[in-house]
């Protein structure tokens, strides 16, 4: 028996009955997926189940997983979807599977990041106090930086305008008793208790990509849960690089307007709440990936419908 297995056995004896399912959504990034799975398998607190949701990858993902032994591993549940449902659809499928299987905690992540070996152990240290616990997402290139910024909150608990925590030192300065309260980067190593899912539901799969995690964060925040980031639970991720294609641009801004229409009171305070849609529309127009009248009209129609709480699916230009 290894030291890791022995420690896990001791925890079971002392009634550590928290069953954790890690949910990893993947699409055409097989090498990064394997790196993610290798890190999950090395956790000092073993994961009870790893659920891999494959969004119909075409790069040979199943073959590589089989070769690496994951498809025959009883600790790994591989789910291949018949079509690409986007990150939102993938996390919806994974969450539903884990919740219905009775797992207590859902540990959610994309395939392009990976956990430190003690990440889950560190997250569970505060699991008796909080129901939503985010990992600290560090840059794979420079771990003194956060790969994904953390929002700063105002006195009302809403987003402060253009204020962010961008480095690990800034996070340490802002954290209290080892956690930063009010924000977490969802689906990058965030741990969510099943009671939260029972209350607020699953991911909104219709969002497809870019915004599903933001909507779920604000939905949970609106339900009055305290969301925290654990300062010493590390998840490594490449720094975010915005490069819009039509489909990404469309979903990003469509979803932002949709989320604002649903949750404006939980996002910004005072005048910022009213300036936000104007600012977002300007940002949308300035970042258009195509100057074609057809795309611009398509985007504007999507924004109008999103402002009416309706989601217009993206259709490729002919």
URKA-V169330 format. One record per backbone hydrogen bond with DSSP energy under -1.0 kcal/mol. CO is the residue of the C=O (numbers start at 1). NH is the residue of the N-H. E is the energy in kcal/mol with one decimal. If there is no record, write none. Layout:
[[CO NH E] [CO NH E]]
//
This chain:
[[2 6 -2.4] [3 7 -2.6] [4 8 -2.0] [5 9 -2.2] [6 10 -2.3] [7 11 -2.0] [8 12 -1.8] [9 13 -1.8] [10 14 -1.6] [11 16 -2.3] [12 15 -1.5] [15 17 -1.7] [19 104 -1.2] [19 105 -2.4] [20 48 -1.2] [20 49 -1.4] [21 107 -2.9] [22 51 -3.7] [23 109 -2.4] [24 53 -3.0] [26 55 -2.8] [29 33 -2.5] [30 34 -2.2] [31 35 -1.9] [32 36 -2.3] [33 37 -2.6] [34 38 -2.6] [35 39 -1.8] [36 40 -1.9] [37 41 -2.1] [40 43 -1.2] [49 22 -2.8] [50 77 -3.5] [51 24 -2.8] [52 79 -3.4] [53 26 -2.7] [54 56 -2.0] [54 81 -2.9] [60 64 -2.1] [61 65 -2.5] [62 66 -2.3] [63 67 -2.5] [64 68 -2.3] [65 70 -2.0] [66 69 -1.1] [73 76 -1.8] [75 50 -2.6] [77 52 -2.4] [79 54 -3.3] [85 89 -1.5] [86 90 -2.3] [87 91 -2.7] [88 92 -2.1] [89 93 -2.2] [90 94 -2.4] [91 95 -3.0] [92 96 -2.4] [93 97 -1.9] [94 98 -2.4] [95 99 -3.1] [96 100 -2.5] [97 101 -1.2] [98 103 -1.9] [99 102 -1.5] [104 194 -2.6] [105 21 -2.5] [106 192 -2.6] [107 23 -3.4] [108 189 -2.4] [108 190 -1.2] [109 25 -1.5] [114 236 -3.5] [116 119 -1.8] [117 44 -2.5] [118 122 -2.4] [119 123 -2.3] [120 124 -2.5] [123 126 -1.4] [124 127 -1.4] [126 129 -1.6] [126 130 -1.9] [131 193 -2.5] [132 228 -2.0] [133 191 -3.0] [134 230 -3.0] [136 235 -2.6] [137 147 -1.9] [138 237 -2.6] [142 145 -2.5] [144 168 -2.6] [145 139 -2.2] [147 240 -1.2] [150 165 -2.7] [152 160 -3.1] [154 157 -1.8] [158 154 -3.2] [160 163 -1.1] [163 152 -1.8] [165 150 -2.2] [166 146 -2.4] [167 171 -1.7] [168 172 -2.4] [169 173 -2.0] [170 174 -1.5] [171 175 -1.9] [176 179 -1.5] [178 231 -2.4] [179 176 -2.9] [180 229 -2.0] [187 110 -1.1] [190 108 -2.7] [191 133 -2.7] [192 106 -2.9] [193 196 -1.3] [193 197 -1.1] [194 198 -2.5] [195 199 -1.5] [196 200 -2.9] [197 201 -2.3] [203 205 -1.2] [204 207 -1.7] [205 208 -1.5] [207 209 -1.9] [208 88 -2.9] [211 215 -2.8] [212 216 -1.9] [213 217 -2.2] [214 218 -2.3] [215 219 -2.4] [216 220 -2.3] [217 221 -2.6] [218 222 -2.7] [220 225 -1.5] [221 224 -1.7] [227 182 -3.7] [228 134 -3.7] [229 180 -2.6] [230 233 -1.3] [233 136 -3.3] [234 116 -2.6] [235 138 -2.3] [236 114 -2.0] [237 140 -1.3] [245 249 -2.8] [246 250 -2.7] [247 251 -1.9] [248 252 -2.5] [249 253 -2.2] [250 254 -2.4] [251 255 -2.3] [252 256 -1.7] [253 257 -2.1] [254 258 -2.0] [255 259 -2.9] [256 260 -2.4] [257 261 -2.3] [258 262 -1.5] [259 263 -2.7] [260 264 -1.2] [263 266 -1.9] [264 267 -1.5] [264 268 -1.5] [267 159 -3.0] [269 272 -1.0] [270 273 -1.1] [271 274 -1.2] [271 275 -1.9] [272 276 -1.7] [275 279 -2.6] [276 280 -2.7] [277 281 -2.1] [278 282 -2.2] [279 283 -2.4] [280 284 -2.2] [281 285 -2.3] [282 286 -2.4] [283 287 -1.2] [292 296 -2.2] [293 297 -2.4] [294 298 -2.2] [295 299 -2.7] [296 300 -2.4] [297 301 -2.4] [298 302 -2.0] [299 303 -2.1] [300 304 -2.4] [301 305 -2.4] [302 306 -2.5] [303 307 -2.1] [305 308 -1.2] [305 310 -2.3] [306 309 -2.0]]
//
